[in-house]
Amino acid sequence: MPRPVTIARAQGLFNLAGGLWPLVSLRTFERIYGPKTDGWLQKTSGALLASAGITMLLADAGTEGVRHARRTGIGTAVTFLAIDLIYVPRRRIPATYLWDAAKEAAWLVAWWAARSKGGAGADRARHRTTSKAPAWRGTA
């Protein structure tokens, strides 16, 4: 079972990449997820998702940092999962968003499994330091 800090970093990278995609190439994003009438709105959503990803990547590897990353990760996953499950059946967004729904559900399962299998407690015990160095500097 991956440690919660590992889940935070992986989902942070996933959110960063997914958020940057429409900013870097809205055209290729639309090939997969369908044409958008308001490109600015897709870019805004992407930038917000990328910001969440950066926050998760830079969160301290200690207890409080991981808790913050977990809240950010669960919040983004629930938000996108809900949108996908509400608007695909209404045919407001294409069925390809169900792939996104599956990925978001997988992040929720990962967070749940890490918490329910004692992963969060084990992680807390290992990281009871006061270090504020970001995990990317080798503290993970």
DRENDO-1510 file (C-alpha; in Angstrom, 1 decimal, always signed):
<recs>
REC; n; res; u; v; w
REC; 1; MET; +0.0; +0.0; +0.0 .
REC; 2; PRO; +1.5; +3.4; -1.0 .
REC; 3; ARG; +2.1; +5.8; +1.8 .
REC; 4; PRO; -0.2; +8.9; +1.9 .
REC; 5; VAL; +2.6; +11.2; +0.9 .
REC; 6; THR; +3.2; +9.0; -2.2 .
REC; 7; ILE; -0.4; +9.3; -3.1 .
REC; 8; ALA; -0.3; +13.1; -2.6 .
REC; 9; ARG; +2.7; +13.4; -4.9 .
REC; 10; ALA; +1.2; +11.1; -7.6 .
REC; 11; GLN; -2.1; +12.9; -7.6 .
REC; 12; GLY; -0.4; +16.2; -7.5 .
REC; 13; LEU; +1.5; +15.4; -10.7 .
REC; 14; PHE; -1.7; +14.0; -12.3 .
REC; 15; ASN; -3.6; +17.2; -11.5 .
REC; 16; LEU; -0.7; +19.4; -12.6 .
REC; 17; ALA; -0.4; +17.6; -16.0 .
REC; 18; GLY; -4.2; +17.4; -16.5 .
REC; 19; GLY; -4.6; +21.1; -15.6 .
REC; 20; LEU; -1.8; +22.2; -17.9 .
REC; 21; TRP; -3.1; +20.2; -20.9 .
REC; 22; PRO; -5.8; +22.6; -22.0 .
REC; 23; LEU; -3.5; +25.6; -21.3 .
REC; 24; VAL; -0.8; +24.1; -23.5 .
REC; 25; SER; -3.0; +22.7; -26.3 .
REC; 26; LEU; -6.7; +23.2; -26.1 .
REC; 27; ARG; -6.9; +21.7; -29.6 .
REC; 28; THR; -5.6; +18.3; -28.5 .
REC; 29; PHE; -7.7; +18.4; -25.3 .
REC; 30; GLU; -10.8; +19.0; -27.4 .
REC; 31; ARG; -10.0; +16.0; -29.6 .
REC; 32; ILE; -10.5; +13.8; -26.6 .
REC; 33; TYR; -13.1; +15.6; -24.6 .
REC; 34; GLY; -15.1; +17.3; -27.4 .
REC; 35; PRO; -15.2; +20.9; -28.7 .
REC; 36; LYS; -15.7; +23.7; -26.2 .
REC; 37; THR; -17.7; +26.8; -26.8 .
REC; 38; ASP; -15.8; +28.8; -24.2 .
REC; 39; GLY; -12.1; +27.9; -24.3 .
REC; 40; TRP; -11.4; +30.5; -21.6 .
REC; 41; LEU; -13.5; +28.5; -19.2 .
REC; 42; GLN; -11.7; +25.3; -19.9 .
REC; 43; LYS; -8.4; +27.1; -19.5 .
REC; 44; THR; -9.5; +28.6; -16.2 .
REC; 45; SER; -10.6; +25.1; -14.9 .
REC; 46; GLY; -7.2; +23.8; -16.0 .
REC; 47; ALA; -5.3; +26.5; -14.3 .
REC; 48; LEU; -7.2; +25.8; -11.0 .
REC; 49; LEU; -6.5; +22.1; -11.3 .
REC; 50; ALA; -2.8; +22.8; -12.0 .
REC; 51; SER; -2.7; +25.0; -8.9 .
REC; 52; ALA; -4.2; +22.2; -6.8 .
REC; 53; GLY; -1.5; +19.9; -8.2 .
REC; 54; ILE; +1.3; +22.3; -7.4 .
REC; 55; THR; -0.1; +22.6; -3.8 .
REC; 56; MET; -0.1; +18.8; -3.4 .
REC; 57; LEU; +3.4; +18.5; -4.8 .
REC; 58; LEU; +4.8; +21.1; -2.6 .
REC; 59; ALA; +3.0; +20.1; +0.6 .
REC; 60; ASP; +5.3; +19.3; +3.5 .
REC; 61; ALA; +5.8; +15.5; +3.9 .
REC; 62; GLY; +4.9; +15.7; +7.6 .
REC; 63; THR; +1.5; +15.1; +9.1 .
REC; 64; GLU; -0.1; +18.5; +8.5 .
REC; 65; GLY; +1.2; +18.8; +5.0 .
REC; 66; VAL; -0.1; +15.3; +4.1 .
REC; 67; ARG; -3.5; +16.2; +5.7 .
REC; 68; HIS; -3.7; +19.3; +3.5 .
REC; 69; ALA; -2.7; +17.4; +0.4 .
REC; 70; ARG; -5.3; +14.7; +1.2 .
REC; 71; ARG; -8.0; +17.4; +1.6 .
REC; 72; THR; -7.0; +19.0; -1.7 .
REC; 73; GLY; -6.8; +15.7; -3.5 .
REC; 74; ILE; -10.2; +14.4; -2.2 .
REC; 75; GLY; -11.8; +17.8; -2.9 .
REC; 76; THR; -10.6; +17.9; -6.5 .
REC; 77; ALA; -11.5; +14.2; -7.1 .
REC; 78; VAL; -15.0; +14.5; -5.7 .
REC; 79; THR; -15.6; +17.7; -7.7 .
REC; 80; PHE; -14.6; +16.3; -11.0 .
REC; 81; LEU; -16.2; +12.9; -10.3 .
REC; 82; ALA; -19.5; +14.6; -9.5 .
REC; 83; ILE; -19.4; +16.8; -12.6 .
REC; 84; ASP; -18.6; +13.8; -14.8 .
REC; 85; LEU; -21.4; +11.7; -13.3 .
REC; 86; ILE; -24.0; +14.4; -13.5 .
REC; 87; TYR; -23.3; +15.8; -16.9 .
REC; 88; VAL; -22.5; +12.7; -19.0 .
REC; 89; PRO; -25.9; +11.2; -18.5 .
REC; 90; ARG; -27.5; +14.6; -19.4 .
REC; 91; ARG; -25.4; +14.6; -22.6 .
REC; 92; ARG; -23.9; +18.0; -21.7 .
REC; 93; ILE; -20.4; +16.5; -21.9 .
REC; 94; PRO; -19.2; +13.5; -24.0 .
REC; 95; ALA; -19.0; +10.0; -22.6 .
REC; 96; THR; -15.2; +10.2; -22.8 .
REC; 97; TYR; -15.5; +12.0; -19.4 .
REC; 98; LEU; -16.4; +8.7; -17.9 .
REC; 99; TRP; -12.7; +7.8; -18.2 .
REC; 100; ASP; -12.0; +10.9; -16.2 .
REC; 101; ALA; -14.6; +9.8; -13.7 .
REC; 102; ALA; -12.9; +6.4; -13.3 .
REC; 103; LYS; -9.5; +8.1; -12.7 .
REC; 104; GLU; -11.0; +10.4; -10.1 .
REC; 105; ALA; -12.8; +7.4; -8.3 .
REC; 106; ALA; -9.4; +5.7; -8.3 .
REC; 107; TRP; -7.8; +8.6; -6.4 .
REC; 108; LEU; -10.7; +8.4; -3.8 .
REC; 109; VAL; -10.1; +4.7; -3.4 .
REC; 110; ALA; -6.4; +5.2; -3.0 .
REC; 111; TRP; -6.9; +7.8; -0.2 .
REC; 112; TRP; -9.5; +5.7; +1.5 .
REC; 113; ALA; -7.3; +2.6; +1.4 .
REC; 114; ALA; -4.3; +4.5; +2.7 .
REC; 115; ARG; -6.4; +5.7; +5.6 .
REC; 116; SER; -8.3; +2.5; +6.4 .
REC; 117; LYS; -5.2; +0.2; +6.2 .
REC; 118; GLY; -3.3; +2.3; +8.8 .
REC; 119; GLY; -1.3; +4.0; +6.1 .
REC; 120; ALA; -2.1; +7.5; +7.4 .
REC; 121; GLY; -1.1; +6.5; +11.0 .
REC; 122; ALA; +2.1; +4.9; +9.9 .
REC; 123; ASP; +2.9; +7.9; +7.8 .
REC; 124; ARG; +2.3; +10.2; +10.8 .
REC; 125; ALA; +4.6; +8.2; +13.0 .
REC; 126; ARG; +7.4; +8.3; +10.4 .
REC; 127; HIS; +7.0; +12.1; +9.8 .
REC; 128; ARG; +6.7; +13.6; +13.2 .
REC; 129; THR; +9.4; +16.1; +12.4 .
REC; 130; THR; +9.2; +19.9; +12.4 .
REC; 131; SER; +11.0; +20.1; +9.0 .
REC; 132; LYS; +9.3; +22.5; +6.6 .
REC; 133; ALA; +11.4; +21.5; +3.6 .
REC; 134; PRO; +9.2; +20.5; +0.6 .
REC; 135; ALA; +9.2; +16.8; -0.3 .
REC; 136; TRP; +10.8; +17.5; -3.6 .
REC; 137; ARG; +13.9; +18.4; -1.7 .
REC; 138; GLY; +14.3; +14.8; -0.6 .
REC; 139; THR; +12.3; +14.7; +2.6 .
REC; 140; ALA; +9.7; +12.3; +1.3 .
</recs>
